[in-house]
Amino acid sequence: MTGAGGFVGVNLCRELAAAGAEVHGTVRPGGSAWRLDALGQTGTRVRPVELTDAGAVRRLVAEVRPEVVFHAAARSAYDRDAALGAAAADAVLTLAHLLDALAGRPLRRFVLLGSSLVYGAGDAPHREDEPLAPATRRGAAKAAASLLALQHARETGFPLVEARLFSLYGPWEPLHRLIPRAIRAALLGEELPLTEPGLRRDPVFVDDAVEACLAAAEAPGVAGRAINVGSGREVANEELVRAVAEVTGRPVRTLAGAFPARASDRPHWAADTTLARELLGWRPRHSLREGLARTVPWVEERLEEGLGEGRAGGDAAG
């Protein structure tokens, strides 16, 4: 598991360990460490590895001899000051090093955790076969990694599948993102900067996304495919905030328009989940309110630990 210290990574490691798997997880040396205690509690063997170092990746693969690889390592979406070379290296070079190191080795499945940011604007739910048209540098890097990975799988028969994740939320999410900030605003009576009404996303509870990734690791006939992981239902930012208020039983005071729209924000954004249902036998188990009800206690615990400061409201609607 690469990117084990990230939002998806820590949740995936926890589920793999609970299922009895021997889990090895890479983290970036000197990277964010606030999730590592939770990761250590899973029994995951944490390995600080710089994945842009081809030699380090080869040594890691030779030592671990993995049967299944989940590749989730990625630079933070909020690291907007990173040099272009660093962003490209994180998305493409690390992937290439892993694919090279794994060539010729017995491997059941390689699951690339992709992103819905590879898609462009549109009114209909996004399909996996539509042209990639990212609107951000991060989306472009994810699209480049997707194209490289899927082409490699088609040419070589490498057992790779890409899970294109939509708007995940839940425990261990970055605390400055919309849902944790909305929960904090409800609990503490703070004002929440928000975008103008009408911008939408496809929210997916992280446990459901983890189940989709695990299904992608086992399902037959999916090598060389990209598969959307979303709810298939788009929800406006202001609707998300109202749902938080309903679940917490407390109002959320918003400042509409105080947070400017980003290049990736859209009036329509949802996944076509046909392939996930047909190829993985997967659909999300949690409704939005059920997922929020499981997220609120986690945010409360982080606030008690003093980890809820996050950033100023700028990324609240992200």
C-alpha positions in Angstrom: 0.0 0.0 0.0 1.6 3.3 -1.0 0.3 6.5 0.5 -0.6 4.6 3.7 -0.5 7.8 5.7 -3.1 9.5 3.6 -6.9 9.8 4.0 -7.8 6.8 1.8 -4.6 4.9 2.7 -5.1 4.8 6.4 -8.7 3.6 6.0 -7.7 1.0 3.5 -4.9 -0.3 5.7 -7.3 -0.5 8.6 -9.7 -2.6 6.6 -7.0 -4.9 5.1 -5.5 -5.5 8.6 -9.0 -6.3 10.0 -9.4 -8.9 7.3 -6.1 -10.6 8.4 -3.9 -9.4 5.6 -0.2 -8.7 6.1 0.0 -5.0 5.3 3.0 -3.0 4.3 2.4 0.7 3.9 4.7 3.3 2.5 4.8 6.9 3.7 6.7 9.9 2.4 9.8 10.5 4.6 9.2 13.7 6.5 5.6 13.9 5.3 2.5 14.6 7.3 2.4 12.3 10.4 -0.9 13.1 12.1 -2.5 9.8 11.0 0.5 7.6 11.7 -0.6 6.6 15.3 -3.9 5.3 13.8 -2.0 3.5 11.1 0.3 1.9 13.6 -2.6 0.5 15.6 -3.6 -1.6 12.6 -0.4 -3.6 12.7 0.6 -2.1 9.3 4.4 -2.2 8.8 5.1 1.4 8.0 7.9 2.0 5.6 9.2 5.5 4.9 10.2 5.3 1.2 10.8 8.0 -1.4 8.9 6.6 -4.3 10.6 8.9 -6.8 13.8 7.0 -6.1 13.7 4.1 -8.5 16.4 2.1 -6.6 14.4 2.5 -3.3 11.3 1.2 -5.0 13.1 -1.8 -6.5 14.5 -2.7 -3.1 11.1 -2.3 -1.5 9.4 -4.6 -4.0 12.2 -7.2 -3.7 11.9 -7.3 0.1 8.1 -7.2 0.4 7.2 -9.4 -2.6 3.6 -8.1 -2.7 0.7 -10.1 -3.9 -1.6 -7.1 -4.3 -0.6 -3.4 -4.5 -2.8 -0.4 -3.8 -1.2 2.7 -5.1 -2.6 5.8 -3.3 0.5 7.9 -2.9 -0.2 11.4 -4.2 0.7 15.0 -3.4 -1.9 16.8 -1.4 -4.6 18.6 -3.5 -3.9 21.7 -1.4 -0.2 21.8 -2.1 -0.7 24.3 -4.8 2.8 25.8 -4.5 4.6 22.6 -5.4 6.9 22.9 -8.5 5.5 21.4 -11.6 8.3 18.8 -11.7 7.5 17.6 -8.2 3.8 17.3 -9.0 4.5 15.4 -12.2 7.0 13.1 -10.4 4.5 12.3 -7.6 1.8 11.3 -10.1 3.7 9.8 -13.0 7.3 9.0 -12.0 6.3 7.1 -8.9 3.8 5.0 -10.8 6.4 4.3 -13.5 8.9 3.2 -10.9 6.4 0.8 -9.3 5.4 -0.7 -12.7 9.0 -1.2 -13.7 9.9 -2.8 -10.3 6.9 -5.2 -10.5 7.5 -6.3 -14.1 7.9 -10.0 -14.3 6.9 -10.6 -10.7 3.8 -12.7 -9.7 1.1 -10.2 -8.8 -2.6 -10.8 -8.4 -3.7 -7.1 -8.9 -2.4 -3.6 -8.9 -5.2 -1.1 -7.9 -4.4 2.5 -8.9 -6.4 5.0 -6.9 -7.4 7.6 -9.4 -9.5 10.7 -9.3 -12.7 12.2 -10.9 -10.6 15.3 -11.5 -9.6 13.7 -14.8 -13.1 14.6 -16.2 -14.2 17.8 -17.8 -17.4 19.8 -17.5 -20.7 18.2 -18.5 -24.3 17.9 -17.6 -24.5 14.1 -17.5 -22.9 11.7 -15.0 -19.3 11.0 -16.0 -18.5 7.8 -17.9 -15.2 6.0 -17.9 -15.0 6.1 -21.7 -15.4 9.8 -22.1 -12.4 11.9 -23.1 -10.3 13.1 -20.2 -10.4 16.9 -19.9 -9.0 18.0 -16.5 -9.4 21.6 -15.4 -6.5 21.7 -12.9 -2.9 20.8 -12.7 -3.6 18.0 -10.2 -6.3 16.6 -12.5 -3.9 16.7 -15.4 -1.3 14.8 -13.4 -3.9 12.2 -12.5 -5.0 11.9 -16.1 -1.4 11.4 -17.2 -1.0 8.6 -14.6 -4.3 7.0 -15.7 -3.3 7.0 -19.4 0.1 5.6 -18.6 -1.2 2.9 -16.3 -4.0 1.7 -18.5 -1.9 1.7 -21.7 0.8 -0.3 -19.8 -1.9 -2.8 -18.7 -3.2 -3.2 -22.3 0.2 -3.7 -23.8 1.6 -6.1 -21.3 -1.3 -7.8 -19.7 -0.3 -6.3 -16.3 -3.2 -6.9 -13.8 -4.0 -3.2 -13.2 -7.3 -1.6 -12.6 -7.9 2.1 -11.8 -10.5 3.1 -9.2 -11.6 6.7 -10.1 -12.6 8.1 -6.7 -15.2 10.9 -6.5 -15.7 13.2 -3.5 -14.7 11.1 -0.5 -15.5 12.1 3.1 -15.3 10.4 6.5 -12.9 9.7 9.3 -9.3 10.8 8.7 -10.3 13.3 6.0 -8.2 16.5 5.9 -9.8 18.7 8.6 -9.9 21.8 6.4 -12.2 20.3 3.8 -15.9 21.1 3.5 -17.6 18.4 5.6 -15.2 18.5 8.6 -15.3 22.3 8.6 -19.1 22.2 8.4 -19.2 19.8 11.3 -16.8 22.0 13.3 -19.0 25.0 12.5 -22.1 23.2 13.8 -20.4 22.0 16.9 -18.7 25.3 17.8 -21.2 27.8 16.4 -18.7 29.2 13.9 -19.5 30.8 10.6 -18.6 28.8 7.5 -17.4 30.4 4.3 -19.1 28.8 1.4 -19.3 29.1 -2.4 -22.2 30.6 -4.2 -25.2 28.2 -4.4 -25.4 25.6 -7.1 -21.9 24.0 -7.2 -22.2 20.2 -6.8 -20.2 17.1 -6.0 -20.7 13.4 -5.7 -20.0 12.5 -2.0 -19.0 9.0 -1.2 -18.4 7.7 2.4 -14.8 6.5 2.7 -15.7 3.0 4.0 -17.8 2.5 0.8 -14.8 3.6 -1.3 -12.5 1.2 0.5 -15.0 -1.7 -0.2 -14.9 -0.7 -3.9 -11.1 -0.8 -3.9 -11.1 -4.2 -2.2 -13.6 -5.5 -4.8 -11.3 -4.1 -7.6 -8.5 -6.2 -6.1 -10.4 -9.4 -6.5 -12.9 -9.1 -9.3 -12.2 -11.1 -12.5 -12.0 -9.5 -15.9 -11.3 -5.9 -14.9 -7.6 -5.6 -15.7 -6.9 -2.7 -18.0 -10.2 -0.9 -16.9 -11.0 2.3 -15.2 -14.0 2.1 -12.9 -15.8 5.1 -11.2 -16.3 5.0 -7.5 -19.1 7.4 -6.7 -22.6 7.5 -5.4 -24.0 8.5 -8.7 -25.9 11.4 -7.0 -24.7 15.0 -7.1 -25.2 17.2 -4.0 -24.8 20.9 -3.8 -22.4 22.3 -1.3 -25.3 24.1 0.6 -27.2 20.8 0.7 -24.2 19.1 2.3 -24.1 21.8 4.9 -27.9 21.4 5.6 -27.4 17.7 6.0 -24.6 18.3 8.6 -27.0 20.6 10.5 -29.7 17.9 10.5 -27.3 15.2 11.7 -25.7 17.3 14.4 -29.0 18.9 15.4 -27.3 22.3 15.3 -27.5 25.1 12.8 -24.6 26.0 10.6 -24.2 29.7 9.8 -22.8 30.1 6.3 -21.3 33.0 4.4 -22.5 32.3 0.9 -20.0 33.5 -1.7 -17.2 34.1 0.8 -15.3 31.2 -0.7 -14.5 31.6 -4.4 -15.2 28.8 -6.8 -12.2 26.8 -8.0 -11.4 25.7 -11.5 -12.6 22.2 -10.7 -16.0 23.3 -9.2 -18.9 22.5 -11.4 -22.7 22.9 -11.4 -22.9 19.2 -12.2 -20.6 16.5 -11.0 -21.6 12.9 -10.5 -20.3 9.4 -11.4 -21.9 7.0 -13.8 -21.6 3.9 -11.6 -22.7 1.3 -14.1 -19.3 -0.4 -14.4 -18.9 -0.5 -10.6 -22.2 -2.4 -10.3 -21.6 -4.7 -13.2 -17.9 -5.5 -12.9 -17.4 -5.2 -9.1 -20.8 -5.9 -7.8 -20.4 -2.8 -5.8 -22.7 0.1 -4.8 -22.3 2.4 -1.7 -24.0 1.1 1.4 -24.2 4.4 3.3 -26.6 7.2 2.6 -25.2 10.7 3.0 -26.8 11.1 6.4 -25.5 7.7 7.6 -22.0 8.6 6.5 -22.2 11.9 8.2 -23.5 10.3 11.4 -20.3 8.2 11.5 -18.1 11.2 10.7 -19.4 13.6 13.4 -18.0 11.6 16.4 -14.6 11.4 14.7 -14.5 15.2 14.2 -15.5 15.7 17.8 -12.6 13.6 18.9 -10.2 15.6 16.8 -11.5 18.8 18.2 -10.9 17.5 21.7 -7.4 16.6 20.7 -6.8 20.2 19.4 -6.4 19.0 15.8 -9.4 20.9 14.4 -7.9 24.2 13.7 -7.1 23.3 10.0 -6.7 26.2 7.7 -8.6 29.4 7.6 -11.9 29.0 5.8 -10.4 29.2 2.4 -10.6 25.5 1.7 -13.9 25.0 3.4 -15.8 24.5 0.2 -13.1 22.5 -1.4 
